[in-house]
Amino acid sequence: MSADRPSDRVDPDSVARAAFETARRGFDQTQVRTYLTVVSREIERLRAREAELLGRLDEAERAATEQSRTDPEHLTQLLGEETARGLGTRLGLTRAIGMLAITLKG
């Protein structure tokens, strides 16, 4: 290869531009060049796929965070008004029982 030591990080352009010294019983330079071009394109494709998947992961994490919200408006939107009203009543009763227990303890 033209460089003494290849870098640990490979990018499509460096693969496509890689040059090798000619040896007496070496490889066919055309075949090597063709193969490096194929490898370079595959690296490009995989990097694009990685970027796409990272974007989808970010989107899914945002959606999961959004769905984890428990404010009354969001619950009403997810569960419907009747169910949310029932949950709100239960939540209110739970808080009232908690306050009563604190009052009776004190």
Residue, then its C-alpha position, 0 to 999 in steps of 0.5 A: m500500500s502507499a501508506d506505511r500503515p493503514s488507519d484504523r478508520v476506513d472511509p469510502d474515498s480512502v478505499a477507492r483511492a488506495a494504491f498498492e506497489t507492483a510486485r513481481r507475482g502480485f495481483d492484477q491491478t484492475q481486479v484489485r481496483t474493481y474490488l476496492t471500488v465495490v468495497s468503497r460503495e458498500i461502506e458508503r451504503l452501510r454508513a447511509r443505513e447507519a445514519e438512517l437507523l440512528g435517525r429512526l432511533d432518535e425519533a423512537e426515543r422522542a416518541a417514547t418520551e412523549q408517550s411517557r408523559t402522564d399529564p391529564e391532557h395527554l391521558t385524555q388524548l390517549l385513553g379517551e375522555e371517559t377513561a381519563r375522567g375515571l383515572g382523574t377521580r381515582l387519582g384525586l381519591t388517592r391523594a385525598i386518602g394520603m392527605l387524610a392519613i398524614t393528618l391522622k398521623g400528625 
